[in-house]
Amino acid sequence: MQDVVHTVSSTPARTIARRDIATLTPDDFGNQYQKTGKPVVITGLLPSGIDWDLDYLCEQLGDRELPVRVCGRERYQQDKRQWKDIGGGIDTQPMQFTRYANQLRDRTAQQQDLYLARYPLKGTPLADVDPLSQVGRRLGLVKPTSDVGLWVGPADHVETLHYDPVDVLLMQLHGVKKVVLFPPHQTANLYPFPLSVHFRYGIRLRSWCSQLYPERPDFAAFPKFKAALQHRYEVLLAPGEVLYMPVGWWHEVTTIGDEMICSVNQTWSVRPVKRALYSWNRWRILLGAAFALPHTLVSILSAIVSNNRGQSLNKIVRRF
């Protein structure tokens, strides 16, 4: 664990704008937030009272087998620079949803930090929920780059500080998430993993993730983070609310409270195109993926000649 850490609770965070969909036309959203690359919380996009609690999810998903990340609580006591995997690079365990639900109820999932992340709703009964499929259209978004993905986890789970190469809509459906954000121009002050990690770890470890803990940073190791704190945003995302996060915006997402948390997200192509072309953070991800190619090819070849070829190849695919 890092020897010298500090909490940042006394540092005031900036607030994200909130808009009700009744006062936000697609043109307004495009001009004020999409074109300018500014995050915003949008209310009224999802039906009042929408609640994907554990009973509802069990009814919809039943014994369907899903890949659950085995994160482990102990990793958050380590210096991140000692990590060998992160985020989507963490190994998963196939598990029937009803079994996972039981582990959420008896808090085994919280103790072991078991997290269902980015599971595509396509092919499940949840894919036909109309309000979710209409969210992008009502904002004027026209080109999704992913299916709607399901995120379910216990309280106190942390998706560590990182950014994405596309625009993201995060839709909260049960419980509350705390999202801490930093703008793209603070990348150097947030100490991302170097591109060179991809030569050794492929995409198990990612250069678009930060090496520091934003809530308890080691200023001796990461002194420039003090400057980043002046640009820190924070939002509590409640059920029924939607958070738009533009390409390159750093975010750390923490599930809070005492119960299961559920949300879905969908990613969208960056418009206008020049916003993608001018995003250094996006280029860093493309370079990282290129640097990871030799390691990935070796992993694929190893999977092909292994006894459990299908399972090994699926594990590699899920990392993307």
C-alpha positions in Angstrom: 0.0 0.0 0.0 1.1 3.6 -0.6 3.0 4.9 2.5 1.8 8.5 2.4 -1.8 9.2 1.5 -4.2 12.1 1.9 -7.9 12.4 1.7 -9.4 15.0 -0.6 -12.9 15.3 1.1 -12.0 18.9 2.1 -11.3 19.9 -1.5 -14.5 21.4 -2.9 -15.7 19.7 -6.1 -17.3 21.5 -9.1 -20.8 20.5 -10.0 -22.1 19.0 -13.2 -25.0 20.9 -14.9 -28.4 19.3 -14.6 -31.1 19.6 -17.3 -34.6 18.2 -17.5 -35.4 16.7 -20.8 -38.6 18.9 -21.0 -36.3 21.9 -21.4 -33.6 20.2 -23.5 -34.2 19.7 -27.3 -31.8 17.6 -29.4 -30.4 20.8 -30.9 -29.8 22.2 -27.4 -28.0 19.1 -26.3 -25.9 19.0 -29.4 -24.9 22.7 -29.3 -24.4 23.0 -25.5 -22.9 19.7 -24.5 -22.1 17.4 -27.4 -20.2 19.9 -29.6 -18.5 21.5 -26.6 -17.6 18.2 -25.0 -19.2 19.1 -21.6 -20.8 16.5 -19.3 -24.4 16.9 -18.1 -26.9 15.1 -16.0 -30.3 14.7 -17.7 -33.5 14.0 -15.7 -36.8 12.9 -17.1 -35.4 10.8 -19.9 -36.4 7.6 -18.1 -39.9 6.8 -16.8 -40.6 8.0 -13.3 -40.3 5.1 -10.8 -38.2 2.9 -13.0 -36.5 0.4 -10.7 -34.4 -2.6 -11.8 -34.1 -4.1 -8.3 -32.7 -7.6 -7.7 -36.1 -9.3 -7.8 -36.9 -7.7 -11.2 -33.5 -8.7 -12.6 -33.9 -12.3 -11.4 -37.3 -12.4 -13.2 -35.7 -11.2 -16.4 -32.4 -13.0 -16.4 -33.1 -16.2 -14.3 -30.4 -18.8 -14.6 -28.7 -17.2 -17.6 -24.9 -17.6 -17.2 -23.1 -14.3 -17.1 -19.4 -13.4 -16.8 -18.7 -11.9 -13.3 -15.5 -10.0 -12.6 -13.6 -11.3 -9.6 -12.0 -8.1 -8.4 -11.1 -8.9 -4.8 -11.1 -6.2 -2.0 -7.4 -6.6 -1.3 -6.4 -5.0 -4.6 -7.5 -1.5 -3.4 -5.0 -1.7 -0.6 -2.1 -2.1 -3.1 -0.2 0.5 -5.0 -1.8 0.5 -8.4 1.6 0.4 -10.0 1.9 -3.2 -8.8 -1.3 -4.2 -10.5 -1.2 -6.6 -13.5 -4.8 -6.1 -14.6 -7.5 -3.5 -14.4 -11.1 -2.9 -15.4 -12.1 -5.1 -18.4 -8.7 -6.9 -18.1 -9.7 -8.6 -14.8 -10.6 -12.3 -15.1 -14.2 -13.2 -15.0 -16.0 -16.2 -13.6 -19.1 -17.7 -15.4 -22.0 -17.6 -13.0 -25.8 -18.1 -13.2 -27.5 -14.8 -12.4 -29.7 -16.3 -9.7 -26.5 -17.5 -7.9 -24.9 -14.1 -8.3 -28.1 -12.5 -6.9 -27.9 -14.8 -3.8 -24.3 -13.7 -3.3 -25.4 -10.1 -3.5 -28.1 -10.7 -0.9 -25.8 -12.5 1.6 -23.0 -10.0 0.9 -20.6 -12.5 -0.4 -20.4 -10.4 -3.5 -19.4 -7.4 -1.4 -16.8 -9.2 0.6 -15.2 -10.6 -2.6 -16.0 -7.6 -4.8 -17.8 -9.6 -7.5 -19.0 -7.3 -10.3 -21.1 -7.9 -13.4 -19.8 -5.4 -15.9 -20.9 -4.3 -19.3 -23.0 -7.3 -20.1 -24.8 -6.8 -23.4 -28.6 -6.7 -23.0 -29.0 -7.9 -26.6 -30.6 -11.3 -26.7 -32.1 -11.0 -23.2 -35.7 -9.9 -22.2 -34.2 -6.6 -21.0 -33.3 -5.6 -24.6 -36.9 -4.8 -25.3 -37.3 -2.2 -22.7 -38.4 0.8 -24.8 -37.3 3.7 -22.7 -33.7 2.6 -22.9 -33.7 2.3 -26.6 -35.2 5.8 -27.0 -32.7 7.7 -24.8 -30.2 8.3 -27.6 -32.8 9.3 -30.1 -34.4 11.8 -27.7 -30.9 13.5 -27.4 -30.2 13.5 -31.1 -27.5 10.8 -30.9 -27.5 8.8 -34.1 -24.6 6.3 -34.1 -24.2 3.9 -31.2 -20.8 2.1 -31.0 -22.0 -0.6 -28.5 -25.2 -2.3 -27.4 -26.7 -1.3 -24.1 -24.6 -2.9 -21.4 -25.7 -4.0 -17.9 -23.7 -3.2 -14.8 -24.7 -4.8 -11.5 -22.7 -4.9 -8.3 -22.5 -4.6 -4.5 -22.1 -1.5 -2.4 -18.6 0.1 -2.3 -17.4 -1.3 -5.6 -15.1 1.1 -7.4 -14.5 1.4 -11.2 -11.2 3.1 -10.9 -10.3 6.4 -12.6 -10.2 6.0 -16.4 -11.5 7.5 -19.6 -13.2 6.2 -22.7 -12.5 6.7 -26.5 -16.2 7.5 -27.2 -19.1 9.4 -25.7 -21.0 7.6 -22.9 -24.5 7.6 -21.5 -24.7 6.2 -18.0 -28.3 5.4 -17.0 -29.0 4.7 -13.3 -31.7 2.2 -12.6 -31.4 1.2 -9.0 -29.4 2.6 -6.1 -26.9 5.5 -6.3 -23.5 5.9 -7.9 -21.0 8.6 -7.1 -19.1 9.7 -10.1 -15.9 11.8 -9.8 -14.8 13.4 -13.1 -11.8 15.4 -14.4 -11.6 17.1 -17.8 -9.3 15.7 -20.6 -6.8 18.5 -20.2 -5.9 17.2 -16.8 -4.5 13.9 -18.2 -0.9 14.7 -17.4 -1.8 15.5 -13.8 -3.7 12.2 -13.4 -0.7 10.0 -14.1 -2.1 7.4 -16.6 -0.3 4.1 -16.9 2.4 4.5 -19.6 1.8 3.1 -23.1 4.7 0.7 -22.5 2.5 -1.4 -20.1 0.8 -2.9 -23.2 4.0 -4.6 -24.4 4.0 -6.7 -21.2 0.4 -7.0 -20.3 -1.5 -6.5 -23.5 -4.9 -4.9 -22.6 -5.1 -6.5 -19.2 -3.5 -3.3 -17.9 -4.5 -0.1 -19.6 -2.9 3.1 -20.4 -6.2 4.9 -20.2 -6.4 4.2 -16.5 -4.8 6.3 -13.7 -2.1 5.0 -11.4 -3.4 7.0 -8.4 -6.4 6.8 -6.0 -8.2 10.1 -6.4 -9.9 9.8 -3.0 -6.7 9.1 -1.1 -3.8 10.2 -3.3 -0.1 9.8 -2.5 1.1 13.4 -3.2 4.7 12.4 -2.7 4.4 10.0 -5.6 1.9 12.0 -7.7 2.6 15.7 -6.8 0.9 17.1 -10.0 -2.5 15.7 -8.8 -2.8 18.7 -6.5 -3.3 20.8 -9.7 -5.9 18.4 -11.0 -8.0 18.8 -7.8 -8.9 22.3 -8.9 -10.7 20.7 -11.8 -12.5 17.9 -9.9 -16.2 17.4 -10.5 -18.5 15.2 -8.5 -22.1 14.0 -9.0 -24.4 11.6 -7.2 -26.4 9.8 -9.9 -29.8 8.7 -8.6 -32.3 6.2 -10.2 -33.8 7.6 -13.3 -31.0 10.0 -14.0 -28.7 9.9 -17.1 -25.1 11.1 -17.1 -23.5 12.1 -20.4 -19.7 11.8 -20.4 -17.9 13.1 -23.5 -14.9 11.3 -25.0 -11.7 11.7 -22.9 -13.3 12.7 -19.7 -11.8 10.9 -16.7 -14.2 9.3 -14.3 -14.2 7.1 -11.3 -17.5 5.4 -10.4 -18.3 4.2 -6.9 -21.5 2.3 -5.8 -22.7 3.8 -2.5 -25.3 2.8 0.1 -26.0 -0.7 1.5 -27.7 -2.5 -1.4 -27.2 -3.7 -4.9 -26.6 -1.1 -7.5 -27.8 -1.4 -11.1 -27.2 0.8 -14.2 -26.8 0.4 -17.9 -24.7 2.3 -20.4 -24.3 2.8 -24.1 -21.4 4.3 -26.0 -21.8 6.7 -29.0 -19.6 7.9 -31.9 -18.0 11.2 -31.3 -19.7 14.1 -33.2 -18.6 16.4 -34.7 -15.8 14.3 -36.0 -13.2 17.0 -35.3 -13.8 16.5 -31.6 -12.6 12.9 -32.0 -9.6 14.0 -34.2 -8.5 16.6 -31.7 -8.8 14.3 -28.7 -5.3 13.3 -27.5 -6.8 10.9 -25.0 -8.6 9.1 -27.8 -5.3 8.8 -29.7 -3.6 7.4 -26.6 -6.1 4.6 -26.5 -5.5 3.8 -30.2 -1.8 3.8 -29.7 -2.2 1.6 -26.6 -4.2 -0.9 -28.6 -1.6 -1.0 -31.3 1.2 -1.5 -28.7 -0.9 -4.4 -27.2 -1.2 -6.2 -30.5 1.9 -8.5 -30.2 0.8 -9.6 -26.7 -2.8 -10.1 -27.9 -1.7 -12.2 -30.9 0.4 -14.4 -28.6 -2.5 -14.8 -26.2 -4.8 -15.8 -29.1 -2.4 -18.4 -30.5 -2.0 -19.8 -27.0 -5.8 -20.0 -26.6 -6.2 -21.8 -30.0 -3.8 -24.6 -29.0 -5.1 -24.9 -25.4 -7.5 -27.7 -24.3 -10.3 -25.2 -23.5 -10.0 -23.2 -26.7 -13.5 -21.7 -26.7 -13.4 -20.5 -23.1 -9.9 -19.0 -23.5 -10.9 -17.1 -26.7 -14.0 -15.8 -25.1 -12.0 -14.5 -22.2 -9.8 -12.5 -24.6 -12.8 -11.2 -26.5 -14.4 -9.9 -23.2 -11.3 -7.8 -22.5 -12.2 -5.6 -25.4 
